[in-house]
C-alpha cells in the first residue's frame, strides 16, 4: 500500500518567514459546520504566524460584505444554494476572474479547501499560472449521494473528486483510514493532517447541574447526547435504535440532540421524549457537551468528525465506528468504545454496556480528555503552515521562480 507523506514541523528558514496564501473555500464562518470551523482555525493560525491571506469564498447572503484588514483580504464570488443544505452555497466557476486576480496579486501558494465549481476553477486558474496548489479533502460528497436519492451520481462524483485532487501538489486528509481508502481509489500525493481541539473551551469543567436539570435529568441519571446535523447522512436511524434500547433498560436516561437540519421537524414530531437543543455555539455548546455522560456517533460518512474530539475533551465516553477521526482518537476500552464499521448491533451493544455499568462509564469519562491532549490547534496550525512552506520551496526549486510582489489592487 502506498505510504502517505508526513511533514515534520520545523522553524521557518529566516530567508522566507512569511507566505502569501490564497485560500479558496465554499464555506466559512459564521456558517456552522465542521469544515467552516476548521478553515476558520487554519486561517487564524496562518495570520498569527505572520502570513498574508487572500480568502476567496461565495457571498453568503445579500448583506455579506468582504473584509479587508491589511494581512487578510476577502474576495467574494457568486454562489448558489445547495439543495437540502440551507445556509450553504456552492461557488460558481470563476477561472477568468481568478487568473486576473492572481496575475495582479500573485500568491505564493493556492490552497483549495472545497471541491465545488469554485474550487475546480481555482485549480484550473492556479495551474495555468504555474502556482503551487494544495487541497483539502473534507467531505465524502460521493457517499452523500445515496442519502439524497442520487445514488446514480456516486460514481461520477467520485471520479470528479479524484481528478480535482490529483491535479494539486498535495491533498491534506484528516484521518489515516480515509487516506488509505483514497489511495486504493487512485488518489496521489496524500498527507495526513488531523484537526485540532480547543481544550480551553471544551473541557469537563463546563458541566452544569442547572443545564442537566433543564433536561429533566436528576443526580445520577444518564444523559446521552449527539452533536451534529440532523440529516439522513448522519445515520440517525441507528441513533434512534440505540436510544430506544437504552431508554428501555436504563430508567431516567435522557437523550439530548444538539444541532439542526432537514430532519429536525420530523424527529421533533415523532420523538417527544428527546430533548432537541438546536444549534449551540461557544461556551453554550461546550456546556451542552460537558453536561452529558455518553456521546453516540453513528455516522459512516464523516472524513473526520470534529465533534468526537470535542466530546472527548469534554469528558464524555464516546461510542463510534472504528473509522475516520474516531479510529485515530479513541483507544477502544480506554477512552471510548470502537466497533466494526457498519455493525449496528455491535454499536447498540457497546452503548448498552456502558449505560448499564456506571463505574465503567465513569472510568472511560475520566480517561477521555487525555486522548486529545496532543491535538491542540497550535500544533495543527504549525503543521499546516510548514506544509505550505515546503510546497512553495519545492515549487521554486522546480520552476526557478523569482519573487513577484504582492501588488495592491488597482
Phi, psi and omega in degrees: 000139181298136177277158181252136184285134176239121179275136175277143179282125178225165177289149180291141174299140184299338182287341183217071185283345186230152176235155172251108188250128170259118182247124183250124181213151176257007173213143183196151177306143017272010173302143187253101173194166185297324181292314180299316179299315181299314182293323175301319178294317182293319178296315178300319179296318178295317181296318180291344176265009173091008181273154180262132185244135171239108186259119178254120183210161176290151172295127187278332177198176185295332182271358184296131179237136178291147178257137177221103185230044174087278181274359184219121181227132176260141174239118186266128178257167176284138180229162175230150182293150177262126180303135178069006176234071182303133177093349177249152185221149166272141172275138178285156180305143183214039185302312183296315180296321180290321176301317180295316180298313185281346170285321180281321181233078188288120176278166173283328183204150176248127175249117180261110189270336182227158193253021179285188180303323178295317179297317179298315180293330177294320176299315179300315182294316182295319179295322180294334180263006180056042176266144172293145185227130168246159179219162178239135175259104186250334191222134176278073183300325181294324178290332180291335187305317185291342180275352183235028177070023182236036183302329181294343179271354188300315179298308178300322179294318179299319178294320177299313181297317180298316180297317181299308184292327180286352174267003176254164184283333177204145173244123180273123184241135189280345185219150185294318183289333174292320177297319178298316180298315181295324177299316178297334181270003175100010175285147179239163171056053180264140174230131179275123175224108182292177175252157184269172176228132177274089183286346173289329179270311184262107180200161185298339181294346179281357183301135186232111175300326180294320179294317178300319180296325179294339177272357182085017181266125175272171176304130179088349177288148179275127174247120179256143181218162170214135181243126179159181182289134178272086188212160186303324185290353182270005176060046184290337177300318178292323177301314181291323177298317179295318180298318180298321178294319179293314182300322183287335186249347183235097180302139177083359181294147178231145173244125179243120177255124180251122180137175181223175180156179188294342181263003185296314183300316179298315182293319180300321181288326187263348185232072185292344182271001179263141175272119177257106187271348181073191180286132177232147183227159171057224183295330177296314176298316180300321178293325178294320175299301191295339183274358175262181182237322187229129182249124179254130180228088186272359186296143176241012183247355185287148169269344176212291184097073181305328185294335178296312178297321179294321179294316178299314180299331182277359178085033177255144169282131185248134170248124183208167174281150183282075182202166175049220184297328180300319181294331180274333187263328189256131168262116187303128179084356180247305180245002180172193179235130174248138177234159183300144182303135176067011176268084183298323180297321179293325178298311179298317182296321180294319178295317179296321179303315181287321182296327182270358183231083184303324181294318178295318178299316180297323180295315179295321179297322180293328182274343188301313183301328180295335182295336183244013183299331182268007185250039179288155185293332179298319178295316180295319180294323174300315181296318179297311180299319181292323177298313179298317181299316181295323177294319178297315180296319178297318181295320181293324177294323182289316187257357183054049185288137171264154183290134178246128182301149175275090190287146175288149179296153178295000000 
